[in-house]
Amino acid sequence: VMLVFSAVAVGYAAPKGSDWIPPGQEKKMVRFDDLEDDHWSAQTIYELAKSGKLKGYGNGKFMPNKPVTKLESLVMLYEAAGADFEDFEDADNGSYKGPDWGKGYYFWAAQNGAFGDSAKLFNANAAITRAEFAFYAANLEVDDDDFDWDEYESYAKGYADDEEMDDELEGRIGFANRFRLMIGDDENMFRGGGTLKRCEAAMVMHRLV
């Protein structure tokens, strides 16, 4: 199926492998060499890329199956929220271990409740699991210290692997399932301990935007 970009209002479609771009569209067209048009996440990724909320790795690569790092996950959630940095000069970065450019994203996430009551070390370059991403996304979506996460645990118990879920994460996973932010696979497994792929994170971004 050939993807037709919505930004091209006159209906042009750029054939895969073609160097031709309609006049005036040079800055609007986005293509990734490693993302097939029939990939289940392609349309969403291209929409986010066109909007500037999601970027590739350069040289025409998106790497849809590449594991997302914890810092990358915060950048994605920040972009989905359409947030703006505040003054983080006096913020506590004692739990943050990563590049300086990522501190703003970490402080934004922390101040908006992404990490809950957790004071765990944040290793920016570590791969994030699906359960951790559900935890961050749900916390940022709600941002309410008095919210009763236990009410949503039942929405996680329908997964075949619900007994493997951490008690602290189960309510957030249930919330993510209830509102279709993140869902399981065709074997009815959430696979919370598995690493999150970039294509999966893009779908969550799309649902949060």
C-alpha positions, 0 to 999 in steps of 0.5 A: 500500500503506497502511503500518501502524506496528508501534508501534500494537499494536492494528493502527490505520493512520492514513489519509494526510491524516487528522488522526485519531490513535488515543488514546495514540498522539500521540507514537508516530505519525510521518508525513512529507508528502513520503514516499509509502507506496509509496516503496521506503524508506518503511517503513525510514524510518518505523521509524527515525523512530519509534525516534528514531534518524532525524528529519525537517526539521520541518513534516512534511518528510523530504526523502528525495532531499536530499543528505546532508552529511558531518556529517549522515552522522556523526549517522546513523552515530552513531545507528545505532551507539547510541553515547554521547559521551565526553569530547572536550574535549581532542580535536584539531579542526584538521581539522574545519570546521563548526558547534560542535554537530557537533564531538562527532560528528566526534570520536566518528567520528575516535576510532572510526576512521571516517576511516582514516589520512586527515587530510583537511579535514572540511567538515561542510556538504559533500555526502558521496558514496556512496563516502565514506559506504561508507568511513566506515560500513565503518571504523566497523563494523570499527574494526580497524587491522590489518584487511585491506581488500584481501580485499574488493576483489573484491566491488567489482570486480563493479560495472560502474564499478569502474575509476572507484573510488579504490584507498583506497575499493575495499576498503571499497566491497567490504566494504559490498557483501559485507555488503549495507550498500550495494549498486549500482543496477539497472544494476550501477553503484555510482556512488561519486562520486554524492551520497548521498541521505537515503533511501539513508542511512536504508537503511544505518542500518537495516542497521547497527542 
